[in-house]
Amino acid sequence: MTLAMLRPYRPVLGQPVLRRLLPGLATSALGDGLALVAVTWLALQLAPDGQRGTWTAFAVAAYTLPGAAGTVLLGRWLGGRSGAQLAGWDATVRAAALGAIPVAHLAGVLDVGLYIALLAVSSLLHPWGSAGRFTLVAELLPQRHHLAANALLGVFGQAATIVGPPLAGLLIAWVGAVWVIAVDAASFAVLAVSYRLVVPAARREAAARRGSAARREGARREGAVRHQPGDQHEDGDRHGKPTTGPSRTSGFRIIARDRSLLGLLSLSFAFFYLFGPFYVAMPVHVTDDLHASAGTLAAYYTAFGVGSLLGGLLTGHLRGWPLRTTLAGIVALFGAALLPLGLGAPVVLSLPAFALAGLVWAPYQPTATALFQRRAGTVDLPRVLAANGAVTVLAVPLGTMLGGPATALLGARPTLLACAVTILALGLVAATAAARPGPGAQNTERTGPAGPPGPQATGPHDEPGPPARVDAPDRVRPGAT
């Protein structure tokens, strides 16, 4: 890793609150990497004979899907909270629920039903925790550093998916899966304490930024400061008043009123859904079509993980790119990178192509989150991101459910080819839409000319209708510092 590669991340590492959180975030990410293996392995051990597949599927679903219900059920109470509070509460719930699993094991009462229930509780606040994490980024950093910060948080997870599973295998063989989950719980406890310690400092930093934004806006209105492109969304409306009152569905309503966010949510759902059948077809392709071993399948996943880690590190260098166009390009290139698998190319070609798919995949989520951070003020952002997470968390499981009958009907390789072609087509459609923005969409693509704000500039930027001026840039000016 060169110093030039780290340059976009220096402002993130230099932010005092985020710098104090990074060790806890890295520890928690490693715990998640361990859980990738431990959650399913313990389900296999607890499930009755003949029902292992069913209960393992329940365990995987319980560790992710209840968060969608938590977004709706808890929206009225959690929507107005700060980023650090939301992320800290999620970490606390996860630590407590996962920590109860080894406690129940020691008490001799742990069965597969209780195990599934505790996993479900642990994931109840997960969309809110993720929303809180990225809201904290928006609260503490100017918009030109959002993409790098989002990417840095993603790099922890990408590294954990490489290191965590083999480490989990060693620990399971040594102490058992239940104690690996205990380690995961401890990692969330460390993260919860980290968030609790930075809440006061985060509040002070956010208040200082809001005060600075208010002074700038007052100076602009008096004509004392000339408006510069990108200023409004760096320190202005991002900290504005909520555009809708707290309710269970307020995040969804905000997205529905903003064509750019609605299009982004639709693209993300379709992208993840169309990739879902891969998780069924790929193992079958390796065993039935390639007549290869589990080691070959592991090699594909490792190549993807290494590619995604490199892609995550490179994401911070994309800050001068238009976000909507970048997202469409990622989807199209990802579909193209899957084509060698679907076309039956030999492993020597399809393996590096799959590594390229990982490299292309990595920037998608940080870039999509950056667009949400541009479009929604920090008061609305937790609700918007939680709503986005509630929808997208359903996409891959639904796509995976489609993968079973598709693989049985078409075969593994044709299913992989169908995934590649449809994802590529989706990316091309999205690229066409990004190149031909509709009315009011221009404010997500480029910064307007310098000049004083127009008479309608003080309204919430996600209200329908064309804006009086461009104040929500979709890209950061190249060279901005």
SULHUSUL-V206986 format. One record per run of one state. SS is the DSSP state (2 for helix, 1 for strand, 0 for the rest). FROM is the first residue (numbers start at 1). TO is the last residue. If there is no record, write none. Layout:
ss: [SS;SS]
from: [FROM;FROM]
to: [TO;TO]
//
This chain:
ss: [0;2;0;2;0;2;0;2;0;2;0;2;0;2;0;2;0;2;0;2;0;2;0;2;0;2;0;2;0;2;0;2;0;2;0;2;0;2;0;2;0;2;0]
from: [1;3;15;16;47;52;63;66;74;75;79;83;108;112;123;126;141;143;176;177;222;231;236;237;240;250;258;259;277;278;290;294;319;323;343;347;376;378;411;412;436;441;445]
to: [2;14;15;46;51;62;65;73;74;78;82;107;111;122;125;140;142;175;176;221;230;235;236;239;249;257;258;276;277;289;293;318;322;342;346;375;377;410;411;435;440;444;481]
//
